[in-house]
Amino acid sequence: MQHQRTCDGADPPAALDVAAVSHSYGPKRALDNVSFAIASGSFTVLLGPNGAGKTTLFSLISHLYDTRYGSIRIFGNDIRRQPGEALRRLGIVFQARTLDLDLSVAQNLSYHASLHGIGAAEARRRIHAVLETVNMRGRLRDKARSLSGGQMRRIEIARALLHRPALLLLDEATVGLDIQSRAGILDSIRRLVVSEGISVFWATHLIDEVVEGDDVVVLSEGELVASGAVSDVVRANGAQTISEAFARLSIRGPAIDPEGPI
């Protein structure tokens, strides 16, 4: 993928740069020396089975956990040294549902907008715009508890877009949803990458959510076992499909050099 240079001729910083990151829960090592970078304006899948370390990595990127070993930069901003600037560029959808079920869609979104210092008039404009983006424009006054699981997830995505982040993290965003809802949400997010130039880091254990043209970061038992374009990972592992490559990686560990940006 070609990326525009900055006005001074330098290459733009990676949307996300993770360097030598490790994390433990007591004696248990959840992440072990993980390094990779994802390019601005890309759709990158963080692929790994349950327990691989995906949620731990997202918790470090979003600064819920402190990064004690290694470094994480969001568009060049170190999450420890410049947390305000780094987090300002970040939108997050966690695996657990986080809407207030007793509030309306409008109230949930308005509250989030106020946390980001967005004034009431501007918040109303943005709320209508993001609901249009996720195909939920007719549900503004509905109570959150009246929505289906897929609709709730769309509202959470809309909420994450309110402050216009440059990098969107989604942690197992389609867990528990039916096939149609999963496909609709994935399609909406992929269209955002094309139309808005937003960078997306999509965590999943579902191999059918990866398509040709995506970039992938593959974790297994807390270790980075592959990163790069889907076609490159498939070829490097002597496989015919990403599903076959993922199965081989899960069994025998790293098969390609994980160094360097995607």
C-alpha positions in Angstrom: 0.0 0.0 0.0 1.3 3.4 -0.9 1.1 6.2 1.7 1.4 9.9 1.2 4.5 11.6 2.6 4.2 14.5 5.1 4.8 18.1 3.9 8.5 17.9 4.8 8.9 14.8 2.7 9.2 12.3 5.6 7.2 9.1 5.7 4.2 9.4 8.1 4.4 7.6 11.4 2.8 4.2 11.8 -0.8 4.2 13.0 0.4 1.8 15.7 4.0 0.9 16.6 4.4 -1.9 19.3 8.0 -2.5 20.2 9.3 -5.3 22.5 6.1 -5.3 24.6 5.8 -7.9 27.4 3.2 -8.2 30.2 2.7 -10.6 33.0 -0.1 -11.4 35.6 2.1 -12.5 38.5 4.1 -15.5 37.3 2.0 -15.9 34.1 3.5 -14.3 31.0 0.6 -13.0 28.9 2.7 -11.3 26.2 6.3 -12.0 25.4 8.5 -9.5 23.5 5.8 -8.6 20.9 6.8 -6.2 18.2 5.0 -5.1 15.0 3.7 -1.9 13.3 0.5 -1.2 11.3 0.3 1.3 8.6 -1.9 4.4 8.5 -5.2 3.8 6.6 -5.0 0.0 6.8 -7.4 -2.7 8.0 -5.3 -5.0 10.2 -6.6 -8.2 11.9 -5.2 -9.2 15.3 -5.8 -13.0 15.0 -5.4 -15.5 17.7 -7.3 -18.1 19.7 -8.9 -17.3 23.0 -6.2 -16.7 25.6 -3.5 -15.7 23.0 -3.1 -12.3 24.6 -5.3 -10.2 22.3 -7.3 -8.5 25.1 -4.1 -7.9 27.1 -2.5 -6.2 24.1 -5.6 -4.0 23.6 -5.6 -3.1 27.3 -1.9 -1.9 27.0 -2.6 0.0 23.7 -5.6 1.8 25.3 -3.6 2.5 28.5 -5.9 0.5 30.8 -2.7 -1.3 31.8 0.6 0.4 32.2 3.3 -0.6 29.6 6.3 -1.5 31.8 8.3 -3.5 29.2 8.6 -2.1 25.7 6.9 0.8 24.1 3.6 1.6 22.3 3.2 4.6 20.0 0.0 5.8 18.3 0.9 8.0 15.3 4.2 8.6 16.9 2.9 9.5 20.4 4.2 7.3 23.2 1.3 6.0 25.3 3.3 6.4 28.5 4.9 9.8 27.9 2.1 11.4 25.8 -1.0 9.6 26.9 -3.4 12.5 26.2 -2.3 13.0 22.6 -2.1 9.3 22.0 -5.5 8.5 23.3 -7.1 11.5 21.6 -6.4 9.7 18.3 -7.8 6.4 19.5 -11.4 5.0 19.4 -12.1 1.8 21.2 -14.9 -0.9 21.2 -14.3 -3.4 23.9 -15.5 -7.0 23.9 -17.9 -6.5 26.8 -21.0 -4.4 26.2 -20.7 -0.9 27.7 -23.9 0.9 26.9 -26.1 2.2 29.7 -29.2 0.1 29.0 -31.5 2.6 30.8 -30.5 5.5 28.6 -31.5 6.2 25.0 -29.1 5.9 22.1 -29.0 9.7 22.0 -28.2 9.9 25.7 -25.5 7.3 25.5 -23.8 9.2 22.7 -24.3 12.6 24.2 -22.7 11.6 27.4 -19.6 10.3 25.6 -19.4 13.5 23.5 -19.4 15.5 26.7 -16.5 13.5 28.1 -14.5 14.5 25.0 -15.4 18.2 25.5 -17.7 18.3 22.4 -20.3 21.0 22.7 -24.0 20.3 22.6 -24.7 21.6 19.1 -21.6 20.0 17.6 -22.4 16.7 19.4 -25.9 16.7 17.8 -24.3 17.0 14.4 -21.8 14.3 15.0 -24.3 11.9 16.5 -26.5 12.1 13.4 -23.5 11.6 11.2 -22.1 8.6 13.0 -25.5 6.9 13.3 -25.8 7.3 9.5 -22.4 5.7 9.2 -23.4 2.6 11.1 -27.0 2.5 9.6 -28.7 3.3 12.8 -30.1 6.7 12.1 -33.7 5.7 13.0 -32.9 4.5 16.5 -31.9 7.8 18.2 -34.7 7.8 20.8 -34.7 4.1 21.5 -33.6 2.8 24.8 -30.4 0.8 24.6 -32.0 -2.2 26.2 -34.5 -2.5 23.3 -31.7 -3.0 20.7 -30.5 -6.4 19.5 -26.9 -7.4 20.1 -25.8 -6.4 16.7 -27.5 -3.0 17.0 -25.9 -2.4 20.4 -22.5 -3.1 18.8 -23.2 -0.6 16.0 -24.1 2.0 18.6 -20.8 1.3 20.4 -18.9 1.7 17.1 -20.8 5.0 16.5 -19.8 6.2 20.0 -16.2 5.3 19.4 -16.2 7.5 16.2 -17.7 10.6 17.8 -14.4 12.3 18.6 -13.1 11.4 15.1 -10.2 9.1 16.0 -7.5 8.2 13.5 -7.1 4.6 14.9 -10.1 2.4 15.8 -9.6 -0.7 18.0 -12.2 -3.4 18.1 -11.8 -6.3 20.5 -13.9 -9.4 19.4 -16.6 -7.0 18.2 -18.8 -9.7 16.6 -18.7 -12.3 19.4 -22.2 -13.7 20.0 -23.7 -12.2 16.9 -25.4 -14.1 14.0 -23.7 -14.4 10.7 -25.7 -11.6 9.1 -24.9 -9.1 11.9 -21.3 -10.0 11.8 -21.0 -9.5 8.1 -22.9 -6.2 8.3 -20.6 -4.8 11.0 -17.4 -5.9 9.2 -18.7 -4.3 6.0 -19.4 -1.0 7.8 -15.9 -0.9 9.3 -14.1 -1.8 6.0 -16.0 1.0 4.3 -14.8 3.4 6.9 -11.2 2.6 6.1 -11.9 3.4 2.4 -14.1 6.5 2.8 -12.5 8.1 5.9 -8.9 6.8 5.8 -9.3 5.6 9.3 -6.9 2.9 10.6 -8.5 -0.2 12.1 -7.1 -2.9 14.3 -9.6 -5.7 14.5 -9.1 -8.5 17.1 -10.8 -11.8 16.5 -10.4 -15.6 16.9 -12.7 -16.2 13.9 -10.6 -16.9 10.8 -13.5 -16.2 8.4 -13.3 -12.6 9.4 -10.0 -12.3 7.5 -10.1 -11.6 3.8 -7.5 -11.3 1.0 -6.1 -7.8 1.1 -6.1 -7.5 4.9 -2.9 -7.3 7.0 -2.7 -9.7 9.9 -0.9 -9.9 13.2 -1.0 -13.4 14.6 -0.6 -14.2 18.3 -0.2 -17.6 19.9 0.2 -18.1 23.7 1.4 -14.5 24.1 4.0 -14.6 21.3 3.9 -13.0 17.9 4.1 -15.8 15.4 3.4 -13.9 12.1 2.7 -10.4 10.8 2.2 -9.0 7.3 -0.1 -9.1 4.4 -2.4 -12.2 4.3 -0.9 -13.4 1.0 2.7 -13.1 2.5 1.8 -15.0 5.7 0.0 -17.8 3.6 3.0 -18.1 1.3 5.6 -18.1 4.1 3.9 -20.9 5.8 3.6 -23.1 2.7 -0.2 -22.9 2.9 -3.0 -22.4 0.4 -5.3 -20.3 2.7 -5.0 -18.1 5.8 -7.0 -20.7 7.7 -4.4 -23.4 6.8 -1.5 -21.0 7.7 -3.2 -20.1 11.0 -3.6 -23.8 11.9 0.1 -24.4 11.2 1.2 -21.4 13.2 -0.8 -22.3 16.2 0.9 -25.7 16.3 4.6 -24.9 15.5 5.0 -21.2 16.4 6.8 -18.6 14.4 7.5 -19.3 10.7 8.4 -15.8 9.4 10.5 -12.9 10.5 8.1 -10.6 12.5 10.3 -7.6 12.3 9.3 -4.4 10.5 6.1 -2.6 9.7 3.2 -4.2 8.0 
